[in-house]
């Protein structure tokens, strides 16, 4: 893969099933304010932990400016129409 300025891009392969975040958050009571707050459920936390374990190329780079991200998604499922659109929004 090449960047716009013709230097090779860093490639990183992350495996796993993307979790649809919209369906995996929970509203729980906030003891401090008496209101409600939104938390990630265990599926989201597990996915994020596994993602971070696999993220080696960009880990610790402290990126603080806009950058280009090129993503190739391989969808291995018999029924391609299953929430592909929602998974891409995550």
GIRAWO-V352474 format. One record per backbone hydrogen bond with DSSP energy under -0.5 kcal/mol. NH is the residue of the N-H (numbers start at 1). CO is the residue of the C=O. Records with the same first field share a line. If there is no record, write none. Layout:
NH: CO, CO
This chain:
3: 7
6: 3
9: 1
14: 12
15: 13
18: 16
21: 19
23: 20
24: 21
26: 39
28: 26, 37
30: 35
31: 29
34: 30
37: 28
39: 26
41: 24
45: 41
46: 42
47: 43
48: 44
49: 45
50: 46
51: 47
52: 48
53: 49
54: 50
55: 51
56: 54
61: 58
71: 69
73: 71
74: 72
75: 73
76: 74
77: 75
80: 78
82: 79
83: 81
87: 83
88: 84
89: 85, 86
90: 86, 87
